[in-house]
Amino acid sequence: MEERELDRRLHIQTAGMREWSFQSAHYNRYEATPYDAMDFLFAQHEIITSGSWIDFGCGKGRVPFYVHNLYSLDVVGIEMNSVLYQDAMNNLMDYRQAFPKKKGALSFECCLAERYRIPTDASTFYFFNPFSLDIFRSVIRNIVLTLEDAERNAEIILYYPTTYYEQFLNEHPSFEKNAEIPITHLQLHDPHERFLVYTYIKP
């Protein structure tokens, strides 16, 4: 099904791609996770439903809206770009009007990912290459600290992972690769189309 049609069903607007006039070594362009990729992930992997879902670099909010609509989880989207954040908030108003009785909290925060205060119930952390490895390291450090303070099951999900992200988590003592999920119908055109899932190793 077309991306815009699925947007319409959720009463949001997230399709398309956005480059920025200023280029940064730390932040990447806006591009939403394809809906069919998410469908493939959820068909192949049973996500944790006992805590909240955090999307770092959520853009206009496609993943938060889709996860919230599908699972009724508490979901937070983190976005540092004020333009994309406003788009997400506009989408949130339309989404809430369309689904006023949907359970689970849904919110967005405009802040740097490495400065976000992670909730003690957060269990799933989602990344679609939003920023540099340096920032990724800082965010993972914050995740580990909150997991040590409030021990719980947790996982990191990477979509279209960079070599740098993958290597960093492969060598990280607090996480182990739990699943590698190739998106077979998309890999016909791009071998990088896959998800990696890393599980937190409790001390």
For each residue, the residues with C-beta under 8 A, 3 or more apart:
1: 5 6 35 36
2: 5 6
3: 6 7 14 15 32 34 35
4: 7 8 15
5: 1 2 8 9
6: 1 2 3 9 10 35
7: 3 4 10 12 13 14 15 62
8: 4 5 11
9: 5 6
10: 6 7 65 66 69 95 98
11: 8 91 94 95 97 98 99
12: 7 60 61 62 65 91 94 95
13: 7 60 87 90 91
14: 3 7 32 59 60 61 62 65 91
15: 3 4 7 32
16: 32
17: 29 30 31
18: 29 30 31 84
19: 29
20: 23 24 27 29 81
21:
22:
23: 20
24: 20 27
25: 132
26: 131 132 134 135
27: 20 24 57 80 81 130 131 132
28: 31 57 129 130 131
29: 17 18 19 20
30: 17 18 59 60 81 84
31: 17 18 28 59 128
32: 3 14 15 16 59 60 62 63
33: 37 38 62 63 128 159
34: 3 37 38 186
35: 1 3 6 38 39 62 66
36: 1 39 40 183 185 186
37: 33 34 40 41 159 183 186 193 195
38: 33 34 35 41 42 63 66
39: 35 36 42 43
40: 36 37 43 44 181 183 184 185 186 195
41: 37 38 44 45 157 159 181 195
42: 38 39 45 47 70
43: 39 40
44: 40 41 179 181
45: 41 42 179 181 195 197
46:
47: 42 53 71 124 155 157
48: 51 123 124 153 154 155
49: 71 73
50: 123 152 153
51: 48 74 121 122 123 124 152 153 154
52: 73 74 75 76 105 119 121 122 123 124
53: 47 64 67 71 73 74 75 76 122 123 124 126
54: 75 76 78 116 118 119 122 124 125 126
55: 58 61 63 64 67 75 76 77 78 126
56: 78 113 116 125 126 127 130 131 139
57: 27 28 78 79 80 113 127 128 129 130 131
58: 55 61 62 63 64 77 78 79 88 108
59: 14 30 31 32 62 79 81 84 87 88
60: 12 13 14 30 32 84 87 88 91
61: 12 14 55 58 64 65 77 79 87 88 91 92 108
62: 7 12 14 32 33 35 58 59 65 66
63: 32 33 38 55 58 66 67 77 126 128
64: 53 55 58 61 67 68 75 76 77 88 106 108
65: 10 12 14 61 62 68 69 91 95 106
66: 10 35 38 62 63 69 70
67: 53 55 63 64 70 71 73 75
68: 64 65 71 72 73 75 102 104 106
69: 10 65 66 72 99 102
70: 42 66 67
71: 47 49 53 67 68 104
72: 68 69 102 103 104
73: 49 52 53 67 68 104
74: 51 52 53 104 105 106 121
75: 52 53 54 55 64 67 68 104 105 106 107
76: 52 53 54 55 64 106 107 108 109 119 122
77: 55 58 61 63 64 88 107 108 109
78: 54 55 56 57 58 108 109 111 113 116
79: 57 58 59 61 84 85 88 108 109 110
80: 27 57 85 110 111 112 113
81: 20 27 30 59 84 85 110
82: 85 86 110
83: 86 87
84: 18 30 59 60 79 81 87 88
85: 79 80 81 82 88 89 108 110
86: 82 83 89 90
87: 13 59 60 61 83 84 90 91
88: 58 59 60 61 64 77 79 84 85 91 92 108
89: 85 86 92 93 108
90: 13 86 87 93 94
91: 11 12 13 14 60 61 65 87 88 94 95
92: 61 88 89 95 96 106 107 108
93: 89 90 96 97
94: 11 12 90 91 97 98
95: 10 11 12 65 91 92 98 99 106
96: 92 93 99 100 106
97: 11 93 94 100
98: 10 11 94 95
99: 11 69 95 96 102
100: 96 97
101:
102: 68 69 72 99
103: 72
104: 68 71 72 73 74 75
105: 52 74 75
106: 64 65 68 74 75 76 92 95 96
107: 75 76 77 92
108: 58 61 64 76 77 78 79 85 88 89 92
109: 76 77 78 79 116
110: 79 80 81 82 85
111: 78 80 115 116
112: 80 115 116 135
113: 56 57 78 80 116 130 131 135 138 139
114: 135 138 139 142
115: 111 112
116: 54 56 78 109 111 112 113 139 142
117:
118: 54 122 142 143 146
119: 52 54 76 122 146
120: 146 149 150
121: 51 52 74 150 152
122: 51 52 53 54 76 118 119 125 143 146 154
123: 48 50 51 52 53 152 153 154 155
124: 47 48 51 52 53 54 154 155 156 157
125: 54 56 122 139 143 154 155 156 157
126: 53 54 55 56 63 156 157 159
127: 56 57 130 136 156 157 158 159 161 165
128: 31 33 57 63 158 159 160
129: 28 57 159 160 161 162 165
130: 27 28 56 57 113 127
131: 26 27 28 56 57 113 135 136
132: 25 26 27 135 136
133: 136 137 162 164 165 168
134: 26 137 138
135: 26 112 113 114 131 132 138 139
136: 127 131 132 133 139 140 164 165 168
137: 133 134 140 141 168
138: 113 114 134 135 141 142
139: 56 113 114 116 125 135 136 142 143
140: 136 137 143 144 156 168 169 172
141: 137 138 144 145
142: 114 116 118 138 139 145 146
143: 118 122 125 139 140 146 147 154 156
144: 140 141 147 148 174
145: 141 142 148 149
146: 118 119 120 122 142 143 149 150
147: 143 144 150 151 152 154 174 200
148: 144 145 151 203
149: 120 145 146
150: 120 121 146 147
151: 147 148 202 203
152: 50 51 121 123 147
153: 48 50 51 123 199 200
154: 48 51 122 123 124 125 143 147 199 200
155: 47 48 123 124 125 178 197 198 199 200
156: 124 125 126 127 140 143 169 175 197 198 200
157: 41 47 124 125 126 127 195 196 197 198
158: 127 128 161 165 166 169 195 196 197 198
159: 33 37 41 126 127 128 129 195
160: 128 129 192 193 194
161: 127 129 158 165 166 194 196
162: 129 133 165 166
163: 166 167
164: 133 136 167 168
165: 127 129 133 136 158 161 162 168 169
166: 158 161 162 163 169 170 196
167: 163 164 170 171
168: 133 136 137 140 164 165 171 172
169: 140 156 158 165 166 172 175 177 196 198
170: 166 167 177
171: 167 168
172: 140 168 169 175 198
173: 201
174: 144 147 200 201
175: 156 169 172 198 199 200 201
176: 198 199 201
177: 169 170 180 196 197 198
178: 155 197 198 199
179: 44 45 195 196 197
180: 177 194 195 196 197
181: 40 41 44 45 194 195 196 197
182: 187 193 194
183: 36 37 40 186 187 193 194 195
184: 40 187 188
185: 36 40 188
186: 34 36 37 40 183 189 190 193
187: 182 183 184 190 191 193 194
188: 184 185
189: 186 193
190: 186 187 193
191: 187
192: 160
193: 37 160 182 183 186 187 189 190
194: 160 161 180 181 182 183 187
195: 37 40 41 45 157 158 159 179 180 181 183
196: 157 158 161 166 169 177 179 180 181
197: 45 155 156 157 158 177 178 179 180 181
198: 155 156 157 158 169 172 175 176 177 178
199: 153 154 155 175 176 178
200: 147 153 154 155 156 174 175
201: 173 174 175 176
202: 151
203: 148 151
